[in-house]
Amino acid sequence: MSVELSDLYRSLSTVADGHELAHPESLRRFADRRARARVVGSTLAVALVVGGVAVGARLAYPADGSAPLPPPADTPGPVPTGSPALPSPTPPPASTPSTPPPNTTPSGTSSRSATGATAPQPPTSIPDRAFFVLAAPNRTGLESRMEGPALPTLCGTRLPSDSATVQRRGRYLAYKFPETPTGNVPDGSYRHTITIYRSGRADDALRELRRAVRGCPDQELPDDSRTWRQRLLTSGGYGDESVLFEMRAPMPDGMGEPGTDEVRLVRVVRIGDVVTVLWEQGWEHTAAVRSQVDADSRRAVAAIEKWLD
């Protein structure tokens, strides 16, 4: 055995000899006390667990059988850990008042149409350019301003009524047929008038005229022994609406071909609030020719439409 190991055993013996070994009975009592303490601690822990369960059950289910009580409203819920916080919602931008459309006008006015264009205003005066010009082959150079009625008298009824008019202008002009030799008398003449009516009254004038023609199928004119017959004719498409009627009477003795009639044609055309009348009056008891009156009616309507544009 080495010297170092002998020294170690000798030192251990010396230490052990300095302590008294415990008696076996003392060791047994010490072990019993530790065992009893362990049993008491376990019993206490079990009692605490059982008591907590009982108390929890009483809180969750009351003795009277009613529904379990909800948690207090202000009890905060568990805060999840590890999840990022949600960003707060961004408030929407403040609304900006919309700009009114360009055709919006103050209450009580309506100066612009739905498309934004300025609504046309009714005319208040009649310029010279509103009157038509005869085609070159029909011109005679005989033309003058005219005062007097725009329409013939129908059984004592004078039309149109002046109460609804804004302005009226008229003229007298003579025409010839293209085949008529230069220097001959004209073949016919017109009493041509243009009338501006108050808004919405022009159609009333045409309605009154139709009624007056129907109500006067025949009549005798002053200083004329002949009987004149009136009737409405199909006018055709002129302006917004139009009326055409004829006045017919036998030729005076010694005038024209025997058995023929003197015929006058009257066409009334409405274009908006403007009404034009072309009253063919002939020349020394001639008879009006429908084709000539139609052609000059179209020229009269075109001149007014160009003026109103």
Beta strands, then each sheet from edge to edge (+ up, - down):
strand 1: 139-146
strand 2: 165-175
strand 3: 188-197
strand 4: 218-220
strand 5: 227-233
strand 6: 241-250
strand 7: 261-271
strand 8: 274-280
sheet 1: 1+ 2- 3+ 8- 7+ 6- 5+ 4-
end
